[in-house]
């Protein structure tokens, strides 16, 4: 059976909306987006595996935040029909006056079930 693939830009936009709404409301819910071979580089710290990635994200020193996305760029990666997604935006922490600027890159890989998982995730705050 031939799989029907979503338009890459629509796929990237849908993934980004899902990822950040889940991050902002229920970080533990991000676990199913990662697998054992997934890697997160968070401000230069490398973390591998879904369990450890979610442990890192849930241990961040803030409970509430709101991501505001400025740009989403995507490209087919050519590797296993994957997709590169590059995001920039603002991160507003509860109780903070100024938002933080951030960039994040995801390498998405299709699953046999027809969805995608995050193989690579690189996050950086952008300091002025």
Buried (B, 14 or more C-beta within 10 A) or exposed (E): EEEEEBEBEEBBBEBBEEBBEBBBEEBEEBBEBBBEEBBBBBEEEEBEBBEBBBEBBEEEEEEEBBBEBEEBEBEEBEEEEBBBBBBBBBBBBEEEEEBBBBBBBBBBBBEEEEEBBBBBBBBBEEEE
